Structure formats: C-alpha cells, structure tokens
Amino acid sequence: MPSSIPTYADVSVGTEIPAQEFTLQRADLVKYAGASGDFNVIHWNERVAKSVGLPNVIAHGMLTMATAGRVVTDWVGDPGRVVSYGVRFSRPVVVEDDDKGATLVVSGIVEEKNEDGTVSIALTATVGENKVLMGAKAVVRLA
Amino acid sequence: MPLNRDWIGRVAPKGDPVDVTRNDIRRFATAIGDQNPAYHDLQAARELGYTDLIAPPTFLIAASTGGGSGGFIHDPDLGLNYAMVVHGEEKFDFVRPVQAGDVLEMVQRVENIQAKGSNELLTLVTEVTSNGEPVATVTNTIVSRGTA
C-alpha cells in the first residue's frame, strides 16, 4: 500500500498512476484456475491451445483484468473504494512454457474528476508492443 | 449458426447462494498475487471501516462460477458452441465491496444478443445481492466467433 493515499483534492485530470510490471507464468495460470474455478484447457494445455489456433497457452482474461486492477487498488490503498471497473479484451496474453512467462506492464491516468467525489482512471495494459486491454477504466471514490 | 434471439431477456434459474469465506478471499487474492492487507488481515480491513475481509474487485467471477447458474448458457437451445467463444468485455459496478460473511445470490439474465461483423455478441447481466441487499452488477459480453 502507498504511504500516502491520494485524496480527491490531490489529484487532477492528467495525474499519472505509476506503471507496474507483472510477470505471468504457467504456475500463475494454474493457481488462478484453481482459485477462480475456470479450468478451460486453453489456459493450461499447450496441445489443446495450439489445436484451436492459439500460438500457445493463454492467460485467463480475468487474470489479466485482476492483475491490471492492482495498479488502481495499490494507488488508492483501500480496494473497497473501487466503484466500477470494466475492460475489453483486445488480445490474448500468451504464456510460453519457460522461466520468463509474459510481462504485463500497466499504468493509469486520471481521465475525469466527477462531481460525486469519484475519479475515472484510464488504464493501459501492454505485453511487449501490444495492448491486451482496451477501454480499461476504473472509477474510484477518493477521500 | 446464429444464436437463438428468443433468449434475449431470459433469466437463469436461481442457483444456490454462495457463502463468501475469509479463506475464499485470501485464496483468490493470493492467486492474483495481491497482498493488499484488506484481503488478508482482518485488523487491517477493520481499520478501513469494514466488518470483515473485503474481496478484490474481480472476485465475483470466482463466486459466480460456483453459483449454480453457470450451466444456463450451455443449453443447446441457445445454440452457443463453447469452442468458438472468447471473452469480449467484463465490467463490475459496485454498491459496496464483497465481504467475508456475505451470502451472495446471483440473478443472471441475457441482456442482448447482437451481430457484429461475422461474430455475435452475447451480453449477460448478473445482479448480485447479499441477504436481499444489492452488492454489485456484473456485465459480461462474450463473443461467439463466426456465427452471425
């Protein structure tokens, strides 16, 4: 958690939320499958993933969404201040069977200050050159 | 083959309520690599003003998987071929965060089915309550590839 939690007065349109880097490896996909109950084979079986035209095993979209959301909840400190969070999945996150996995880079920017004391944050989530989420947006209620 | 448009507006049979435990929350938070104390440490959650551990924003996905209505969209009458499905969009709108001790009831309905190019978009809306009080609305759009 950040040492100083942002307040509504602190932030303005354009305030940047620092980028964070996350690594997703095969073991993370297995853990997420167990915790979420999503056992779709394309998230753990390379043979099946390739047979349906994917380059390799891909991360659960919801794991990518959850990981990207950490940038917002880390920034705001209290995750219960998230009023809404939505994303479009634009590209799968391919996770090779190696020691590196995929590196997801996520950053945010305050897009709007709303009159009800909330702010709207636009998130950018990329793997390499590719955006893996589009229209990713969170609304948080600040103190 | 296109999806059956008669399903627009259809509501899933009510599944069993889902008990949210501290362990469910900790396990999910650990799986997404998130050590935020509000998910793990009861004292920290209470200091933030909650009565118990709160869940990460996307936790409702895990809860809904166990919610009993997951089979709804697998009815052959809808015509959805799961091999052709990809996740298009997901959105959570919260009245309040999910907390340990909640007994979640989920009512899912088919909000819309529409063609977009060669694909079809199936939008499902799930109203989540605990003991009759609203908690969140989850909107999920899945893409049925090449069926339009």
Interface residues (C-beta under 8 A of the other chain):
Chain A: M1 F22 D28 K31 Y32 G34 A35 S36 G37 D38 V52 G61 M62 L63 M65 A66 T67 G69 R70 T73 D74 D78 P79 G80 V82 V83 S84 Y85 G86 V87 R88 F89
Chain B: R27 F28 T30 A31 I32 G33 D34 N36 P37 A38 Y39 L48 Y50 I54 P56 P57 T58 I61 A62 T65 G66 A83 V86 H87 G88 E89 E90 K91 F92 D93 F94 R96 P97 T139
